[in-house]
Amino acid sequence: MKKLLYFSLLICFSITLNAQDLSIDDLSNLPYQSIEHTPEDYSANSVLMRMIDGLGYRYYWATEGLRSEDLDYEPGNDGAGGRSLIKHLHGLSEVIHNTVAQVPTERSGDAPELTFTEYRTKTLQNLKAASELLRTKKDLNLEDCQIQFKRGEKVSSAPFWNLMNGPLADAIYHTGQIVSYRRTTGNPINPLVNVFSGKNKSPKK
């Protein structure tokens, strides 16, 4: 009986460990641990690509290793808390991607709530997909990339310029808030992060 219980516990432990390993492997494949591509030219598309990549790198490390207490932090005075910012940043990443992909962003109001990990993963994937479109689709004309919002049958639009001073700048701003919040809660970002180079510094030996 004791042997049977021992092997049962061993099997459960193995299954749990494998599940954790799969989760860790999946997360290790997230984009923007560093900025991978340096554009070869200074076209409008490549400049925008680099802006999005810079946001992706900042967001990756701003959200890496966040704890529940970091996400639960609220500054008061009607300021958005950590979880609200993560959700808002995901919405902004959708607008950025959809604008570059030239498809409307649907605002139905009944989107399901996601976990922090799901929001983080989808946000990084949205930014990477937008960057890849700008890098690979050479005939993409930013003049044609209007911001479009769809509610039911109604579609409203705004020029591409509004993406830059709106969702893109807003996402950089809110990513900085996440960095500030986690510093307040005693969990600052990795000190090796180097937003100037887009690659983490090597640890000192």
Residue, then its C-alpha position, 0 to 999 in steps of 0.5 A: m500500500k505504501k509503495l502504491l501511494y509512493f508511486s502515485l505521488l511520484i507520477c503526480f509530481s512528474i506530471t506537474l513538473n512536466a506541465q511547469d516545464l512546458s509553460i516555461d518553454d512556451l514563455s521562453n519563446l516570447p519575442y522581445q527579450s532583445i531587439e533582433h533586427t536593425p533596419e538597413d534603411y531609414s524609410a518611414n516603415s523601418v523607422l516605425m518598425r524600430m519604434i514598435d520594437g523599442l516598445g516591445y523590448r521595454y514592455y517585455w522587461a517591464t512585465e517580466g517577473l511581475r508578481s500578484e502584489d505588483l499587479d494589484y498595486e493601485p496608486g490612488n487618486d483614480g489612477a489605473g492599477g497594474r492589472s488595468l494597465i496590462k489590459h489597456l496595453h493589450g488593447l493598444s497593441e491590438v490597435i497598433h497591429n490592426t492598423v499596420a495590417q489594415v484591418p478594423t479593431e472591433r470594440s464589442g465590449d464583451a471580450p473575455e477576461l484573460t490572465f496576466t500571462e495571456y495578456r502579456t503573451k498576446t501583447l508581445q505577439n501583436l507588437k512582433a506581428a506588426s513589426e514583421l509586417l513592416r519589415t517584410k511587406k515592402d509595398l506597404n504604404l503608411e498612408d493607407c494604414q488608417i486607424q479603424f474602429k468597428r462597433g457593430e456595422k459602424v466603422s470610424s477611421a482616423p489618419f495614420w498620424n494618430l497612431m503615433n501620437g495616440p496608441l503608440a505613444d500611449a503604450i510607451y507611457h503606460t509601460g513606464q507606469i508598470v516600471s514605476y509601480r513595480r519599483t514602488t512594490g519592491n520588485p524593480i526591473n532587471p538592472l541589466v536591461n539597456v533600453f539604449s541598445g535594446k539588449n541586456k548588459s552582460p552580468k559582471k563576474 
